[in-house]
Amino acid sequence: MKTLNQILFFTLFMGFAAFGQQESEIKSDGIVFPRLTTYPASPTLGQVIYYDTNTRFEYWDGASWQAFTSGGGTADLIEDGVDNDTYVKAIENGATDKIEIDVEGENPVTIYNDQLFINRTANLSTTEAFGIRKEVTSAAFGGMFMETNGDPSSKPYYGFGINGIVHSWIYHDGASDEVRIYNSGERLSLSNTGFLKINNVYTLPNVDGTPNQYLQTNGNGTASWADAPVSNLIEDSDGDTKVEAINGASDYINMEVEGATGSLEIKSVGSGDIAIEFLNSTNSDNIIIGEGAGEDIGTSANNNIFIGTIAGNKTTTGDDNIYIGRSAGALNILGTRNTFVGRRAGYQNTENDNTFIGNRAGTNSMNSRESVFVGSSAGETAEGINNTAIGFEAAELIDLGEDNVFLGHLTGKNSSDGDENVGIGAQSLFNVGDGSENVALGYSALKNTGSSGATSLTASGNVGAGFEAGLNNDSGYDNTFIGFRSGYNNTTGNNNVYNGYQSGYTNTTALYNVMIGSGTGRNASGSYNSYLGHDAGRNNDGDNNVFLGHEAGMNAPNVSNTLVISNDKDKELIYGEFNNDKVGINSTTMNAHLHIKQTSAGTNTITFENDASGGN
């Protein structure tokens, strides 16, 4: 490549022939080169111009226009001019122009628009602005020093700023030989002996303590390790709140709060067993755990256990109560001998001798006493006394009813003011309402008794035993239904006895029937009937009948005042008409008060035998 000196020499000795074409001019203070914005069409070798478009001098090398450099090289390159292994190079690369500085074939410096890297050419992170790399072997150090020169008390530092504002820095204080971190004040310093000072206020020790030591301050900025004081007592500044470990025949821990006469004692009562005991010289043996629990307890309240948020909150003088669960017994002020376990169990109760166990069991039962409700929402609204309800929502809506027993899921749920009912089985006596003195045994037995709001004079005195026995009995009373779905559709009928599988099944309003046997009177609707035997009177709708025997009167669909004794639906051995005073043997058509029909060939015979001596 041509240097500027070579071009000038060539130009002078050529008599400026090349420049004459473009009006070059030699003056006493220099040479005026043509200033062009378009390259000459037919340049000659060595012709020099100032190319205004590129704002530089260029010469024609016989093949293309070349820019001048100093010392040798291209316009974007400065080399050592000997072996060219040391250079500075400007590289055009669109938006990522850069400058490379190379020394003896290495590439120690690369400069971008806003990034500088030493001994590497690229960033490690897109947010990196400055980076240095040192080639090391084994476990050698590699890094960078910030050095000040002159005063040994100087402070070399690395600082951090944002948007032209200084925020913090790390520096070495030459005077104290400490490394410090500054962030709106001296925040942390580390001495050359390993002491760490925080906020320039107190100094941490530079050695570890021994087991169980704690860190203490002398109040003048120095912290040190110290042995924990040997004491069996922890107390506040005025000594009225304390925890004390007491050694004796039986070691225990005693706690006292604000000088209260009562205290908590924790002691061992055997291998692996711990007892927690509340000691109280005025109101004895109360155990209260939970926010707001027993908050109003008075000095005369004794032997109570309140566990749960606001459990027993309003109790003042009540004794021997156990309230466990959030809001359990919260409003009971004077009650005694109550056991309420479960969320809101016995919440509003004010009485005595109750046991309510389950979520919301007896929760609104304000005046109930001597009652037992076990199960979620069991006896929730009870106001009566001496009731027992066990099961989910058993007797949930009972009001003033007394002396009732309901056992089973939803049993007696809608009981209201009825008394002396016994319901055993899921949903038995479900709607008993004001009905009283009913006994239901079995799933849904007497389920709908009292469902229409029957008074205490009706829907009472019924007995239902069996799956869905008397299921739809509403206002019927004094009925006995025993067997699977016996009396199933009875609604208002009363004084009936149905005993057997589906006996009296469809009869709804009948009165004073006695039907004993599977299927007896199943499809019947009459009253004052007595049926005994399987399917006896099964389809009869009449009244005042007596059917005795297997299938007796089964085919008599609509007769009344009739006697049938038989063991076959197609043959009546004895048939009678009570309203006509007639009886037939082997005959249903009587021509006399006693009609006997011979059913086989032979002598018509009636024999009267008297086994007494001398009789005929």
Backbone hydrogen bonds, N-H to C=O, Kabsch-Sander energy under -0.5 kcal/mol:
donor,donor_aa,acceptor,acceptor_aa,energy
4,L,69,T,-0.8
7,I,3,T,-1.9
8,L,4,L,-2.2
9,F,5,N,-2.4
10,F,6,Q,-2.4
11,T,7,I,-2.6
12,L,8,L,-2.6
13,F,9,F,-2.0
14,M,10,F,-0.9
15,G,12,L,-1.4
16,F,11,T,-2.0
17,A,14,M,-1.1
20,G,16,F,-1.3
21,Q,17,A,-0.6
22,Q,19,F,-1.4
23,E,20,G,-1.1
24,S,19,F,-2.2
25,E,32,V,-2.1
27,K,25,E,-0.5
27,K,30,G,-3.5
30,G,27,K,-1.4
32,V,25,E,-3.6
33,F,31,I,-0.7
36,L,34,P,-0.7
36,L,50,Y,-2.3
46,G,60,W,-2.9
47,Q,44,T,-2.3
49,I,58,E,-2.5
50,Y,34,P,-2.5
51,Y,49,I,-0.7
51,Y,56,R,-2.3
52,D,36,L,-3.4
52,D,50,Y,-0.9
53,T,36,L,-0.6
54,N,51,Y,-0.5
55,T,51,Y,-0.8
56,R,51,Y,-1.5
58,E,49,I,-2.6
59,Y,66,Q,-2.5
60,W,47,Q,-2.0
61,D,59,Y,-0.6
61,D,64,S,-2.2
66,Q,59,Y,-3.0
68,F,57,F,-1.5
69,T,2,K,-0.5
77,L,74,T,-1.5
78,I,88,V,-2.7
79,E,72,G,-0.7
80,D,86,T,-1.1
87,Y,102,D,-1.9
88,V,78,I,-2.6
89,K,100,E,-2.8
90,A,76,D,-2.6
91,I,89,K,-0.5
91,I,98,K,-3.2
92,E,90,A,-0.5
93,N,91,I,-0.5
96,T,93,N,-2.0
97,D,94,G,-0.6
98,K,91,I,-1.9
99,I,111,I,-2.4
100,E,89,K,-2.7
101,I,109,V,-2.5
102,D,87,Y,-2.8
102,D,100,E,-0.5
105,G,85,D,-2.8
106,E,103,V,-1.7
109,V,101,I,-1.5
110,T,117,F,-2.5
111,I,99,I,-2.8
112,Y,115,Q,-2.9
116,L,129,A,-2.3
117,F,110,T,-2.5
118,I,131,G,-2.8
119,N,108,P,-3.3
119,N,117,F,-0.5
128,E,125,S,-1.9
131,G,116,L,-2.0
133,R,118,I,-1.9
140,A,137,T,-1.7
147,E,145,F,-0.6
154,S,151,D,-1.7
158,Y,170,I,-2.6
160,F,168,S,-3.1
162,I,165,I,-2.3
165,I,162,I,-1.6
167,H,160,F,-2.8
168,S,160,F,-1.7
169,W,182,Y,-1.8
170,I,158,Y,-2.9
171,Y,180,R,-2.2
172,H,156,P,-2.1
173,D,171,Y,-0.5
173,D,178,E,-3.1
174,G,154,S,-1.7
174,G,172,H,-0.9
175,A,153,S,-0.6
177,D,173,D,-1.8
178,E,173,D,-1.2
179,V,190,L,-2.4
180,R,171,Y,-3.1
181,I,188,L,-2.8
182,Y,169,W,-2.9
183,N,185,G,-2.5
184,S,167,H,-0.6
187,R,181,I,-2.3
187,R,185,G,-0.7
188,L,181,I,-1.3
189,S,197,K,-2.3
190,L,179,V,-2.6
191,S,195,F,-2.5
192,N,177,D,-0.6
194,G,191,S,-1.5
196,L,204,L,-0.8
197,K,189,S,-3.0
197,K,195,F,-0.5
198,I,202,Y,-2.5
199,N,187,R,-3.7
201,V,198,I,-2.4
202,Y,198,I,-1.4
203,T,221,G,-2.9
204,L,196,L,-3.3
213,Q,210,T,-2.0
214,Y,226,A,-2.7
216,Q,224,S,-3.1
218,N,222,T,-2.2
223,A,203,T,-2.7
224,S,216,Q,-2.9
226,A,214,Y,-2.5
231,S,229,P,-0.8
234,I,243,V,-2.7
236,D,241,T,-2.0
239,G,236,D,-1.0
242,K,256,E,-2.4
243,V,234,I,-2.9
244,E,254,N,-3.0
245,A,232,N,-2.8
246,I,244,E,-0.6
246,I,252,Y,-3.1
252,Y,246,I,-2.0
253,I,266,I,-2.6
254,N,244,E,-3.1
255,M,264,L,-2.1
256,E,242,K,-2.5
259,G,240,D,-3.8
260,A,257,V,-1.9
263,S,279,L,-2.5
264,L,255,M,-1.8
265,E,277,E,-3.6
266,I,253,I,-2.5
267,K,275,A,-2.3
268,S,251,D,-0.7
269,V,273,D,-1.7
270,G,273,D,-0.6
273,D,270,G,-2.0
275,A,267,K,-3.4
277,E,265,E,-3.3
277,E,275,A,-0.5
279,L,263,S,-3.1
279,L,277,E,-0.6
284,S,282,T,-0.8
286,N,283,N,-0.5
287,I,304,N,-2.8
288,I,286,N,-0.5
289,I,306,F,-2.9
293,A,290,G,-1.8
294,G,311,A,-2.0
295,E,292,G,-1.3
296,D,313,N,-2.0
297,I,294,G,-1.6
298,G,316,T,-1.9
301,A,298,G,-1.1
303,N,284,S,-2.8
305,I,321,N,-2.5
306,F,287,I,-3.2
307,I,305,I,-0.5
307,I,323,Y,-2.8
308,G,289,I,-3.1
310,I,291,E,-2.5
311,A,308,G,-2.2
312,G,328,A,-2.2
313,N,310,I,-1.6
314,K,330,A,-2.4
315,T,312,G,-1.1
316,T,333,I,-2.1
317,T,333,I,-1.2
318,G,333,I,-1.0
320,D,302,N,-2.1
322,I,338,N,-2.7
323,Y,305,I,-3.1
324,I,322,I,-0.5
324,I,340,F,-2.9
325,G,307,I,-3.2
327,S,309,T,-2.8
328,A,325,G,-2.1
329,G,345,A,-2.2
330,A,327,S,-1.8
331,L,347,Y,-2.3
332,N,329,G,-1.2
333,I,331,L,-0.7
337,R,319,D,-2.0
339,T,354,N,-2.7
340,F,322,I,-3.1
341,V,339,T,-0.5
341,V,356,F,-2.7
342,G,324,I,-3.2
344,R,326,R,-3.0
345,A,342,G,-2.1
346,G,361,A,-2.4
347,Y,344,R,-1.8
348,Q,363,T,-2.3
349,N,346,G,-0.7
350,T,366,M,-2.7
353,D,336,T,-2.3
355,T,371,S,-2.5
356,F,339,T,-2.8
357,I,355,T,-0.5
357,I,373,F,-3.0
358,G,341,V,-3.4
360,R,343,R,-3.2
361,A,358,G,-2.1
362,G,378,A,-2.1
363,T,360,R,-2.0
364,N,380,E,-2.5
365,S,362,G,-1.3
366,M,364,N,-1.8
368,S,382,A,-0.6
369,R,384,G,-0.7
370,E,352,N,-1.9
372,V,387,N,-2.8
373,F,355,T,-2.7
374,V,389,A,-2.8
375,G,357,I,-3.3
377,S,359,N,-2.6
378,A,375,G,-2.2
379,G,394,A,-2.3
380,E,377,S,-1.5
381,T,396,E,-1.9
382,A,379,G,-1.3
383,E,399,D,-3.4
384,G,399,D,-1.5
386,N,369,R,-1.9
388,T,404,N,-2.8
389,A,372,V,-3.1
390,I,406,F,-3.0
391,G,374,V,-3.4
393,E,376,S,-2.8
394,A,391,G,-2.1
395,A,411,T,-2.1
396,E,393,E,-1.7
397,L,413,K,-2.8
398,I,395,A,-1.2
399,D,416,S,-2.3
401,G,416,S,-2.0
403,D,385,I,-1.9
405,V,421,N,-3.1
406,F,388,T,-3.1
407,L,423,G,-3.6
408,G,390,I,-3.4
408,G,406,F,-0.5
410,L,392,F,-2.6
411,T,408,G,-1.9
412,G,428,S,-2.0
413,K,410,L,-1.7
414,N,430,F,-3.0
415,S,412,G,-1.9
416,S,433,G,-3.0
418,G,433,G,-1.4
420,E,402,E,-2.3
422,V,438,N,-3.2
423,G,405,V,-3.2
424,I,440,A,-3.3
425,G,407,L,-3.1
425,G,423,G,-0.5
427,Q,409,H,-2.4
428,S,425,G,-2.2
429,L,445,A,-2.2
430,F,427,Q,-1.4
431,N,447,K,-2.9
432,V,429,L,-1.4
434,D,454,A,-0.7
435,G,432,V,-2.6
437,E,419,D,-2.5
439,V,462,N,-3.3
440,A,422,V,-3.3
441,L,464,G,-4.1
442,G,424,I,-3.2
444,S,426,A,-2.7
445,A,442,G,-1.9
446,L,469,A,-3.1
447,K,444,S,-1.9
448,N,471,L,-2.7
449,T,446,L,-1.3
450,G,474,D,-2.6
451,S,448,N,-2.5
453,G,450,G,-1.6
458,T,455,T,-1.3
459,A,475,S,-1.4
461,G,436,S,-2.2
463,V,479,N,-3.0
464,G,439,V,-3.5
465,A,481,F,-3.4
466,G,441,L,-3.5
468,E,443,Y,-3.4
469,A,466,G,-2.1
470,G,486,S,-2.6
471,L,468,E,-1.7
472,N,488,Y,-2.3
473,N,470,G,-1.7
474,D,491,T,-1.4
475,S,491,T,-1.3
476,G,491,T,-1.6
478,D,460,S,-2.2
480,T,496,N,-3.1
481,F,463,V,-4.1
482,I,480,T,-0.6
482,I,498,Y,-3.6
483,G,465,A,-3.4
485,R,467,F,-2.7
486,S,483,G,-1.9
487,G,503,S,-2.6
488,Y,485,R,-1.5
489,N,505,Y,-2.1
490,N,487,G,-1.4
491,T,508,T,-2.7
492,T,508,T,-1.6
493,G,508,T,-1.7
494,N,510,A,-0.6
495,N,477,Y,-2.1
497,V,513,N,-3.2
498,Y,480,T,-3.3
499,N,497,V,-0.5
499,N,515,M,-3.3
500,G,482,I,-3.3
502,Q,484,F,-2.9
503,S,500,G,-2.0
504,G,520,T,-2.2
505,Y,502,Q,-1.6
506,T,522,R,-2.5
512,Y,494,N,-1.8
514,V,529,N,-3.1
515,M,497,V,-3.4
516,I,531,Y,-3.1
517,G,499,N,-3.7
517,G,515,M,-0.5
519,G,501,Y,-2.9
520,T,517,G,-1.9
521,G,536,A,-1.9
522,R,519,G,-1.9
523,N,538,R,-3.0
524,A,521,G,-1.2
525,S,540,N,-0.6
526,G,540,N,-0.6
528,Y,511,L,-2.9
530,S,545,N,-2.8
531,Y,514,V,-3.4
532,L,547,F,-2.9
533,G,516,I,-2.7
535,D,518,S,-2.6
536,A,533,G,-2.2
537,G,552,A,-2.6
538,R,535,D,-1.7
539,N,554,M,-0.5
540,N,537,G,-1.0
541,D,557,P,-1.9
544,N,527,S,-2.0
546,V,562,T,-3.1
547,F,530,S,-2.5
548,L,546,V,-0.5
548,L,564,V,-3.4
549,G,532,L,-3.6
551,E,534,H,-3.4
552,A,549,G,-2.1
554,M,551,E,-2.0
556,A,553,G,-1.3
559,V,556,A,-0.5
561,N,543,D,-2.4
563,L,576,G,-2.5
564,V,546,V,-2.8
565,I,574,I,-2.5
566,S,548,L,-2.4
566,S,564,V,-0.5
568,D,571,K,-0.6
571,K,568,D,-1.8
573,L,565,I,-1.1
573,L,571,K,-0.6
574,I,565,I,-1.9
575,Y,584,G,-2.9
576,G,563,L,-2.5
577,E,582,K,-2.7
578,F,561,N,-2.3
578,F,576,G,-0.5
579,N,561,N,-0.7
580,N,577,E,-0.9
581,D,577,E,-0.9
582,K,577,E,-1.6
583,V,593,H,-2.6
584,G,575,Y,-3.9
585,I,595,H,-3.6
586,N,573,L,-2.6
586,N,584,G,-0.6
590,M,588,T,-0.6
595,H,583,V,-2.9
596,I,594,L,-0.5
597,K,585,I,-2.5
598,Q,596,I,-0.5
605,T,603,T,-0.7
608,F,606,I,-0.5
609,E,607,T,-0.5
611,D,609,E,-0.5
615,G,612,A,-1.8
